[in-house]
Amino acid sequence: MVTTKESAIMKTYSLATRIVGLLLIPITLILPVLSDKTSATPVALDAVSPLANQTWVRLGGPIGGLGYDIRMRSDSPDIMYVTDAWAGVHKSTDGGQTWFTLNNGITERTGPSGDAIPVFCLTIDPNNNNIIWIGLQNLGGVYRSEDGGQTWQERINGIVEGAGLTIRGFTIEPDNSNVVYAAGEISSWKWAGQNLWGREFDLVKGVVYKTTDGGQNWQAVWRGDNLARYVLIDPNNHNIVYISTGIFDREAANSDANTNAAGGEGVLKSIDGGQTWTHINNGLGNLYVGSLFMHPTNSNILLAGSGNNAYRDNGGVYRTSNGGASWQYVAGDHITSVEISLLNPNIAYAAGDGNFYKSQDGGVTWQLYVDSRGWGWGPKGIRPGFPIDFQVDPRDSNRIFVNNYGGGNFLSENGGQTWVSSSIGYTGADLRDVFVFPNNPAYVLANGRSGPFLSRDGGVNWLGINPLELRPIAEGARVKVDPSNAQHILLSSAHWGWTYESTDGGQSWELVTNYEQELQSLPVSDTNKKFQGFQAITFAPSNPNIVYGGFGIWRCATNADPDMCNASTIVSILLSQTGGHTWTRINGTPFDGRTVSEIVVHPTDPNKAWVATVGGGVFRTENLGQTWATVNSGLSSLKIMDLAGDPATPNILYAGSEDHGVFKSVNGGDSWNLISAGMDSNEPIHALVVDPVHPQVIYAGSYRSGVFISDDGGATWNLLNTGLHTHAVTSLTIDEDGETLYAGTTGEGVFRLSTHDQAYFNSFSTAPTDITISNSNIDENQPIGTIVGTLSTTDSDAGDTFTYSFCGGTNDTSFTITGSTLKTAAIFDYETKSTYSICIRSTDSGSLHFDKTFAINVNDLADSQTFSDVSISYWAWQFIERLSSAGITGGCGTSTYCPEDPVTRAQMAVFLERGMAYPSSFTPPDVPPTFTDTVGHWAEDWIEALKSDGITSGCAANLYCPEDLVTRAQMAVFLLKAKHGTAYVPPPATGIFADVPVGYWADKWIEQLALENITGGCATDLFCPNNPVTRAQMAVFLVKTFNLP
């Protein structure tokens, strides 16, 4: 999804442009000449236009853009923030289900229409979650909020670069919010005064700034030959600071493409608070380290993700356990993000372009997760971009969000095994095409830089329809629906000439054109040869078996980029007489080699069509493409970006140009007149539609100014921008009654203008009609989290997606749902209860739902007695059996368990270490004892292992007290530290036990143990904190804490 050298900075394309098409600013070169198109007051229009007085609705989709950071508040994790370099800051207050923008006070703007909000990075102050820092792309901006993002204040004093500096990350010193580090990238046009290119990308340098007064003043503390991405501070010694440098889509200033020298800076370390720095790259095979994460309880352990698109060799996940003195390669080949769970540091994640990994031993070993295709990851029908940032839920190590560079925020609730899009309201999508279905204004398709999507509710919820099993679309071009059959869809990629056909409404696809081999054989040039494909697809209205296809180069068709438009295409026009299933190339036309931007076919004569080209003007055929005539008389611009016909009077045509507004022909193209009154003289019109009911009403989408409307056949134009936040309009589509208009944009996805409210669009979806489960039986005595079965839904809306939840069944709390999988949340005993009643709700993408009650049956298994002193009727028999079966205990003697004996601190060490290691066996290393009272003790090595894991520091100076008895209060602390990690601290106590008042030394530990269902106390409202733990009680504690089967 990246381009080669297509333009220099003087042509206003930044390096970010090469990834997301972001039209750069030299902000000072463009913004001052842009008029204020948002505040312009439209002239009152005749009532013939049903949309003239309506307000645009921001739909917040489909996914796309340039996502970067994702963060949760530590004190309230359902409050989340994500960033996008087109659409700015977004916030969620419902755990990522929905998002809204939060950009009040951020003044810088960028993009082709001067209204993109280029927020790149965001960090929440861990000392005060109301304080948030953000950094901008390319503009050197730094902002701080003290009210959770409601308002922002600029903090740039001392940051010297200004434009040309991208802020890529912040870190705040623990316990001191005034000390902040900002990591940055300096573009070559800033540090060298000109664009310098490597193999594929800009050659960049880096900088780290530091403030000690909360951003009032900044000072550079490091500069180097690659961008700085992350800064990490050792929580145990704030003078120890790490920098990771590099990323996948920039090249280091000290690299050399001619000699194949990757260059880079790798990881740097300071032990004096950033005054001096040392490279710590021993063992790192790739010095482009785009991600770095520190173990939450052992700051000497760090994970690094490395790799670069231009220099992929030896990328992957690297791990250090000695503060960077040496690194070991552990997984992967091109990793863009890593993270360790704060709740359970044994859980770690890593991902790159196409691969997702999970570790359950702190990053030592890794498991690759793939989807149903056997490769790749992400939600069904959606191609992930580059996973640029993770956020593991601090309450649940298996709940992880991924924000993607290239679009979309994804959520997994089962540790990366399955994914859903969590992006409603969050988008920075750059779209090439939108298309509304015939006879259904709620059904709309979009195709663009994140691929193709379908909405069934007027654009609020979007379903990915990317043909991942064939050739995944990284950057989409056009999408069109057969006017005679809404299930028949044609779709194109901007790459390799791939075109796809679906006959079932987008559920499945067939690849019908593929020019990859031919394009690969082209000689090397500055134009990336993969960026050719169908840039126009038009069904003949009177005979949909006839389809015209226009070929072109992506950035020529979308931006009229001179370098792209000067390059030749392998073909310009194609024809299908099989509804798009097979295609014939038409050669020898007067526009051979030109990029075709749009095609209009006569409404009643399929032999007659007009082709718009970028740079060659308009051409007409009257014999099904056999011959073509140039019809440019009167066109003062030949860069025609779109073409539209009057359905009532076919000889009336409208042409939108890149630099002269709109032209009109009333004689089938024989002559044209400029009709741009009300527009700027150089207005870039990229989209045109004619109202099918009121053909004198025309809508024109400008790539700079928004949407214009004409009520008089184009004689005069007025802005129609109320509610349209982003004015870089790329495409327009109107429903057949002229009452709903959709606009695709560069930077904020789809907007809708309609006479109807959302309830109207919701009415076009049908609710689910049934739910089934693959299995409804579960064996008794199985561990919590055992899979019961997989849920599925019946719904007449083909290809719809569903979420599952509980709906008030008697025993719902005994189960959990992860994705479409029903799991146990309790341990079932047949003799206690044999049938559980649950209610499950299936909710479709349009928020319609169906409820159904299920009976889950518990299977009776034969009972056995392992220990002679623990009969089957003993209250803790089941837990003791499970403890024995898991290998945690062998009893207290031959065939005995001694259930009523108290547990000593020595025995506790063995129990806990074996429980933490389960399901693996564990033998502690033989190490010299550090406690004076454990020398020669039978459990000395177990005790040392418990100390090494941070669970205990002893009972007094240099003492462990191995034969002392463990109280129930002490055990609460030991168990939760063993389960959640030594850094874990429970929330404050509220006083749920009468004998554990608030203020008791272990109050919060005891209450958390109860909240996690590990204990119910010793009696009603009592915990008995000072009572010793018996071996029977210990069995219950261990089974529930470690979820033993």
Protein Blocks (a to p, Z undefined) as FASTA:
>chain_A
ZZcdfbdfklopafklmmnopacfklmlmmmmpccfklpccddddfklmklmcccddehi
aeedjdfbdcddfklmkbccdddfklopaddfegomaccddfehiabdgdjkopaccdfb
dcddfklmkbccdddehklpacddfegomaccddfehianlgoiacfbdcddehiakbcc
ddddddfklmnopacddfkmccddddddddfegomaccdfbdcfbdcfbdcddfklmkbc
cddeddfkbccfkbcfknopnginbjaddfegomaccddfehiabfcdfbccddfklmkb
ccddeddfklmghpacdddfegomaccdfedjbdfbdcddfklmmbccdddehiacddfe
homaccddddfkopaeddehiacdddfbdcddfkbmkbccdddehiaadddfegomaccd
dfehiacbdcfbdcddehiakbccdddfkopaddfehomaccdfbdfklmccfbdcbdcd
dfkbmkbccdddfehhiacddfegomaccdfbdcklmmmmpccdfbdfklgcdfbdcddf
klmkbccdddddfklmmnopaklmmpccfbfbdcdfehomaccddehiakgoiacfbdcd
dfklmkbccdddehjapaddfegolaccddfehiabfbdfbdcddfklmmbccdddfklo
paddfegomaccddfehiafklccfbdcddfklmmbccdddfklopaddfegomaccddf
ehiablcdfbdcddfkopaccdddehiapadddfbdfklmmmmpccdfbdcdfbfcdceh
iaehiafbdcddddfbghiacddddehiaklmmpccehjaccdfbdcdfklomcdcdddd
dddfkopacdddddddddddddddfbfklcfklmklmmmmmmmmnopagbjbehiaklmb
ccdfklmmmmmmmmmmpmbdcdddddddfbfklgoiaklmmmmmmmmnopagbjbehiak
lmbccdfklmmmmmmmmmnopkbccdddehlafklcghiaklmmmmmmmmnopagbjbeh
iaklmbccdfklmmmmmmmmnopZZ
